[in-house]
Amino acid sequence: FMKRLIALIMTAAIAAGLFGCSEKNIVFKGRIEQIREGCILVSTSDNVGFGEAIVYIANDVEVPENFIVGEEFMITILPQMDASEPVQVTAVKLESAND
């Protein structure tokens, strides 16, 4: 329990430090791990302050045809993050990383 709590606090501190004052959207390369109703679980090795995220997809976002588990996408998210484990974010743009 303590390890998870410490990891959560560290993730929140990193996210607050990196994104707390910023109002710019964040772009990262993410690999789809799971597809759920209205959201996806992605992993990333980009230096964005998290390794996994639950990404909620805004209603007006165009979802690419090759949107399947295992594919990589450039994901543009709003700067606000829910400090959960994994973090929860909202996507405003999805583009195939292989184009």
C-alpha positions as CSV (number, residue, x, y, z in Angstrom):
1,F,0.0,0.0,0.0
2,M,2.8,2.4,0.9
3,K,4.6,1.9,-2.4
4,R,1.4,2.7,-4.4
5,L,0.8,5.8,-2.2
6,I,4.3,7.0,-2.7
7,A,4.1,6.4,-6.5
8,L,0.8,8.3,-6.6
9,I,2.2,11.2,-4.7
10,M,5.3,11.3,-6.9
11,T,3.2,11.1,-10.1
12,A,1.0,14.0,-8.8
13,A,4.0,16.1,-7.9
14,I,5.6,15.5,-11.3
15,A,2.4,16.2,-13.1
16,A,1.8,19.4,-11.1
17,G,5.4,20.5,-11.7
18,L,5.4,19.8,-15.4
19,F,1.8,20.9,-16.2
20,G,0.4,22.8,-13.3
21,C,1.2,26.3,-14.7
22,S,0.9,25.4,-18.3
23,E,-2.2,26.0,-20.4
24,K,-0.8,24.4,-23.5
25,N,-2.0,21.1,-24.8
26,I,0.4,18.1,-24.5
27,V,1.3,15.9,-27.4
28,F,2.8,12.4,-26.9
29,K,3.1,9.1,-28.7
30,G,1.0,6.4,-27.1
31,R,0.4,2.7,-27.7
32,I,-3.2,1.5,-27.3
33,E,-3.3,-1.2,-24.6
34,Q,-7.1,-1.4,-24.2
35,I,-10.2,0.1,-25.8
36,R,-13.2,0.8,-23.6
37,E,-16.4,2.7,-24.1
38,G,-15.4,6.3,-24.4
39,C,-11.8,5.9,-23.3
40,I,-8.6,4.0,-24.0
41,L,-5.7,2.8,-21.9
42,V,-2.4,3.8,-23.4
43,S,1.3,3.4,-22.6
44,T,4.1,5.8,-23.5
45,S,7.8,6.0,-23.3
46,D,7.8,9.7,-24.1
47,N,8.9,12.0,-21.3
48,V,5.5,13.4,-20.3
49,G,5.5,12.5,-16.6
50,F,3.6,9.2,-16.8
51,G,4.0,5.8,-18.3
52,E,0.3,4.9,-18.7
53,A,-2.8,6.9,-18.9
54,I,-6.6,6.5,-19.2
55,V,-7.4,8.7,-22.1
56,Y,-11.0,9.9,-22.4
57,I,-11.9,10.9,-26.0
58,A,-13.7,14.2,-26.4
59,N,-17.0,13.9,-28.4
60,D,-15.7,16.0,-31.3
61,V,-12.5,14.0,-31.8
62,E,-12.2,12.2,-35.1
63,V,-11.2,8.6,-34.4
64,P,-8.8,7.1,-37.1
65,E,-9.8,3.9,-38.9
66,N,-6.8,2.0,-37.6
67,F,-7.8,2.6,-34.0
68,I,-7.0,-0.9,-32.6
69,V,-5.0,-2.4,-29.7
70,G,-1.3,-2.3,-30.4
71,E,-1.3,0.7,-32.7
72,E,0.6,3.8,-31.9
73,F,-0.9,7.3,-32.1
74,M,0.1,10.9,-31.5
75,I,-2.3,11.9,-28.8
76,T,-3.0,15.6,-28.0
77,I,-4.4,16.0,-24.5
78,L,-5.7,18.9,-22.4
79,P,-3.1,19.9,-19.8
80,Q,-5.4,19.1,-16.9
81,M,-4.7,15.6,-15.4
82,D,-6.5,13.7,-12.7
83,A,-3.8,12.5,-10.3
84,S,-4.9,8.9,-10.2
85,E,-2.8,5.8,-11.1
86,P,-2.8,5.7,-14.0
87,V,-3.4,9.4,-14.7
88,Q,-6.7,10.3,-16.4
89,V,-6.6,12.8,-19.3
90,T,-8.8,14.0,-22.1
91,A,-7.8,13.7,-25.8
92,V,-8.6,16.5,-28.2
93,K,-6.8,15.0,-31.2
94,L,-5.7,11.5,-32.3
95,E,-3.4,10.9,-35.3
96,S,-1.8,7.7,-36.4
97,A,1.9,7.7,-35.5
98,N,2.7,5.6,-38.6
99,D,1.6,8.0,-41.3
